[in-house]
Amino acid sequence: MHFSSLFGTLATVLLSTSTLVAANPITARAPDRAPTAAECQAQLNVPAGKTLFWTGGTSKDAIKAVRERDYLKGYKRISQMWKSQSWADQYIMDINLEKDFWCACSTALAQLTTGTAYVMMPTGTGNGANFDSVWADCEWPYIGPQTQYVIRLDPSDASHKEYIRGAPPPTAPPAPPAPPAARSAAVESDGFVAFEA
């Protein structure tokens, strides 16, 4: 093989390999800043009325709850809503951007949430606004009026549901007992005839 053709082949292989590496979002150069909430909104596919937030626990608690609690069927966590997982990965893989990434995208999720949302949060913490957490700083303050209800779920008690935004749907009070039907009949007592009304 001639030296120039060997060099040409080697150059082609190197160029092809560098193109493959650059096309892989995980090995590509990470962005130099976290995305904005608007950029995150463009990358999220948030199903109407199916958002599950979690705080003060683990993502495993949220995953388990969705699997085991019938009322959470179809609900999703943010990590299940990316239009492109590789887009999110480029930020998650950078420890310097990860916290700002989660705050911006959690804000975007809160802004896009509609209907009824659930939050996995330990009982006795109110709405969680006093936590030092993504929920308190980046989600709860940004949930808009299009989210009618936010219901806190206790990670360890499937029956616990507490409305922290909106009131529970009203239940109809029990109907009062019906008055006795009016009757008109003759009643005989000790030889007297009386009419009951």
C-alpha positions as CSV (number, residue, x, y, z in Angstrom):
1,M,0.0,0.0,0.0
2,H,1.3,3.4,-0.8
3,F,1.9,5.8,2.1
4,S,-0.4,8.5,0.7
5,S,-3.3,6.0,0.4
6,L,-2.6,4.7,3.9
7,F,-2.7,8.2,5.2
8,G,-5.9,8.9,3.3
9,T,-7.6,5.8,4.7
10,L,-6.5,6.6,8.2
11,A,-7.8,10.2,7.9
12,T,-11.1,8.9,6.6
13,V,-11.4,6.5,9.6
14,L,-10.5,9.3,12.1
15,L,-13.0,11.7,10.5
16,S,-15.8,9.1,10.6
17,T,-15.1,8.2,14.2
18,S,-15.1,11.9,15.3
19,T,-18.4,12.4,13.5
20,L,-19.9,9.4,15.4
21,V,-18.6,10.7,18.8
22,A,-20.0,14.2,18.1
23,A,-23.3,12.7,17.1
24,N,-23.6,10.9,20.4
25,P,-25.1,13.5,22.9
26,I,-23.6,11.9,25.9
27,T,-20.0,12.0,24.6
28,A,-20.5,15.3,22.8
29,R,-19.4,18.5,24.5
30,A,-21.9,19.4,27.2
31,P,-23.6,22.8,27.1
32,D,-22.0,25.6,29.0
33,R,-25.2,26.6,30.8
34,A,-28.4,25.0,32.1
35,P,-31.5,25.4,29.9
36,T,-34.2,28.0,30.7
37,A,-37.6,27.0,31.7
38,A,-38.9,27.9,28.2
39,E,-36.2,25.6,26.7
40,C,-37.3,22.8,29.0
41,Q,-41.0,23.3,28.1
42,A,-40.1,22.7,24.4
43,Q,-38.5,19.4,25.5
44,L,-41.4,18.1,27.7
45,N,-44.4,16.2,26.7
46,V,-46.7,16.7,29.7
47,P,-49.9,14.7,29.5
48,A,-53.0,16.6,30.6
49,G,-53.9,15.9,34.2
50,K,-51.2,13.2,34.8
51,T,-48.3,14.8,36.7
52,L,-46.7,13.3,39.7
53,F,-44.2,15.4,41.7
54,W,-42.2,14.0,44.6
55,T,-40.1,15.5,47.4
56,G,-38.7,14.4,50.7
57,G,-38.5,10.8,49.6
58,T,-37.0,8.9,46.7
59,S,-37.9,8.4,43.1
60,K,-38.3,4.7,44.0
61,D,-41.3,5.7,46.3
62,A,-42.9,7.5,43.3
63,I,-42.3,4.6,40.9
64,K,-43.7,2.1,43.5
65,A,-46.8,4.3,44.1
66,V,-47.6,4.6,40.4
67,R,-47.3,0.8,40.0
68,E,-49.4,0.0,43.1
69,R,-52.0,2.7,43.5
70,D,-54.9,2.5,41.1
71,Y,-55.7,6.2,41.3
72,L,-52.2,7.0,39.9
73,K,-52.5,4.9,36.7
74,G,-51.2,6.9,33.8
75,Y,-49.4,9.5,36.0
76,K,-45.8,10.2,35.1
77,R,-42.7,11.7,36.7
78,I,-40.7,14.3,34.8
79,S,-38.1,11.7,33.7
80,Q,-40.8,9.9,31.7
81,M,-41.9,13.1,29.8
82,W,-38.8,14.0,27.8
83,K,-39.3,14.2,24.1
84,S,-35.6,13.2,23.8
85,Q,-33.9,11.5,26.7
86,S,-30.5,12.4,25.1
87,W,-31.4,16.1,25.4
88,A,-31.9,15.7,29.2
89,D,-28.8,13.5,29.5
90,Q,-26.4,16.2,28.3
91,Y,-27.3,18.2,31.4
92,I,-27.8,15.4,33.9
93,M,-24.3,14.1,33.1
94,D,-22.7,17.5,34.0
95,I,-22.5,17.9,37.8
96,N,-22.0,21.7,37.4
97,L,-25.3,22.1,35.5
98,E,-27.5,19.3,37.0
99,K,-29.0,21.3,39.9
100,D,-29.9,24.3,37.7
101,F,-31.2,21.9,35.0
102,W,-33.6,20.2,37.4
103,C,-34.8,23.5,38.7
104,A,-35.5,25.0,35.3
105,C,-37.1,21.8,34.0
106,S,-39.1,21.3,37.2
107,T,-40.4,24.9,36.8
108,A,-41.4,24.1,33.2
109,L,-43.2,21.0,34.4
110,A,-45.1,22.9,37.0
111,Q,-46.1,25.6,34.5
112,L,-47.3,22.9,32.0
113,T,-49.2,20.8,34.6
114,T,-53.0,20.8,34.3
115,G,-56.0,19.3,36.1
116,T,-55.1,17.3,39.2
117,A,-51.5,16.8,40.2
118,Y,-50.2,14.6,43.0
119,V,-47.1,15.2,45.1
120,M,-45.4,12.4,47.1
121,M,-44.5,14.2,50.3
122,P,-44.3,13.1,53.9
123,T,-47.4,13.8,56.0
124,G,-47.3,16.8,58.4
125,T,-45.3,19.1,56.1
126,G,-48.1,21.4,55.0
127,N,-47.6,22.3,51.3
128,G,-43.9,21.7,51.6
129,A,-43.1,25.4,50.8
130,N,-40.7,25.6,53.7
131,F,-38.5,22.7,52.5
132,D,-35.1,23.3,51.0
133,S,-36.0,21.4,47.9
134,V,-36.8,21.5,44.2
135,W,-40.5,21.2,45.1
136,A,-40.4,24.3,47.3
137,D,-38.1,26.4,45.2
138,C,-38.9,25.4,41.6
139,E,-42.2,23.6,41.4
140,W,-44.8,24.6,44.0
141,P,-44.5,28.4,43.4
142,Y,-44.9,27.9,39.6
143,I,-48.0,25.7,39.5
144,G,-50.5,27.8,37.5
145,P,-54.3,28.2,37.8
146,Q,-54.8,25.5,35.1
147,T,-53.9,23.0,37.9
148,Q,-57.2,22.8,39.9
149,Y,-56.0,20.4,42.6
150,V,-52.7,19.4,44.1
151,I,-53.0,16.4,46.4
152,R,-50.3,15.3,48.8
153,L,-49.7,11.6,49.0
154,D,-47.9,9.9,51.9
155,P,-45.2,7.6,50.5
156,S,-45.9,5.1,53.2
157,D,-49.7,5.2,53.4
158,A,-51.6,4.6,50.2
159,S,-54.9,5.7,51.8
160,H,-53.6,9.2,52.8
161,K,-54.7,12.0,50.4
162,E,-54.6,15.6,51.4
163,Y,-55.6,18.5,49.3
164,I,-53.0,21.2,49.5
165,R,-54.4,23.2,46.6
166,G,-58.1,23.4,45.8
167,A,-60.8,21.9,47.9
168,P,-61.9,18.3,47.5
169,P,-64.8,17.9,45.2
170,P,-68.0,18.4,47.2
171,T,-69.9,15.3,48.2
172,A,-73.7,15.5,48.3
173,P,-75.1,15.6,51.8
174,P,-77.3,12.7,52.6
175,A,-80.9,13.3,51.6
176,P,-83.2,14.1,54.6
177,P,-85.7,11.3,55.4
178,A,-88.9,11.6,53.5
179,P,-91.9,12.7,55.6
180,P,-94.6,10.1,56.1
181,A,-97.1,9.8,53.4
182,A,-100.3,11.7,54.0
183,R,-103.2,9.4,54.7
184,S,-106.8,9.9,55.1
185,A,-108.4,7.0,56.7
186,A,-111.1,6.4,59.3
187,V,-110.0,4.9,62.5
188,E,-112.4,3.5,65.0
189,S,-111.5,3.8,68.7
190,D,-113.8,3.1,71.6
191,G,-116.8,3.7,69.3
192,F,-115.6,7.0,68.0
193,V,-114.6,7.5,64.4
194,A,-111.7,9.8,63.8
195,F,-109.9,10.7,60.6
196,E,-106.2,10.6,60.4
197,A,-104.5,13.1,58.2
